Structures are given as C-alpha cells and as structure tokens.
Amino acid sequence: MVNMNHKGKLISIYGTHLQASGGGEGNVIRKIQLKQLSTFISEAPDINEVILAGDFNTRVESNNFE
C-alpha cells in the first residue's frame, strides 16, 4: 500500500495477488481474501480515493466480487 497526496486529496494505492486456481476451494479462498481486503481498506483513516490493482485470479462474471 502506498499513500500519496494529489492536489490535497489522499490517494491510497493497494496491490494484491489473490489465490490462484484451486477450483471451488480457490473461489472460497478468494472471497475470503476480498472480504479481508475490503475490511482493511474501509478501516483506513482519512482516505479520499482508492486505487486497487493486481492479479485477482478471477473472471469478471464470477461471483467473487459480490
């Protein structure tokens, strides 16, 4: 995670690499990882903007992001 100030706004940039493969078990692990990441980001103080990037090892049409 990197924090930067851009024109008075605090921007936090996070990078991740979620569980690769693993079939159904991998999906469960990725959902847990995404929930942990979401909690971590939401508890960060004084953030105006967030950029989240990385290898999510999932497809857009999956239900991992629900």
N, C-alpha and C positions, 0 to 999 in steps of 0.2 A: 504494500500500500504506500502510495505517495500522496502527500498533500501539497497543493500549490495555490497561491493566491493569484487570481487573474482579474484585474480591474475591480478589486475589492471583494470578489467572491471567492470563497474557499472551495476548491475542487479537490475531491478525493478520487484517486485512480487506484483501482484494485485489479489484480491479476489472479487468475485461478487456473487450475487444471484438475477437472473433476475425474472421478473414477472412470477408467477405460474398460470397455467390454463387460463381461460378466453376466450377460443375459438378463433375466428377471431380477437376479440379485444385484447386478450392476445398476439397474434402474432404481432399486430401493436405496442403494448407497448414494447415488447421485441426488435423489430427492432429499435425503438427509443432509448431504453436503450443501445443497442450495438453501435449505432452511437455516442451517448454521450460518452461512454466508449472509443471508438476508437479515438475520438477527444481529450479527456482528456489525453490519453496515448501519442498520437502523438505530443502534445504540451509540454510534459515534457522535460526539458533540459538535455542534456548530458547522455542519456541512450544508453548503448551498447546492452543490451539484455533485453527482457521482458518475464516474465512467467505470464500467465493469467490462473487462476483456479477458480473453483466454480461450482455452480449449474445454468446451463444455461436454464433449463426447456424447452428444445427443442430437437428435433431429428436431427441427422447429415444430414438426407436427406431433412430437411426443408429448406426454402429459407431465413431464418433469418440471415444467415451469408453472404449473397450476398452484 
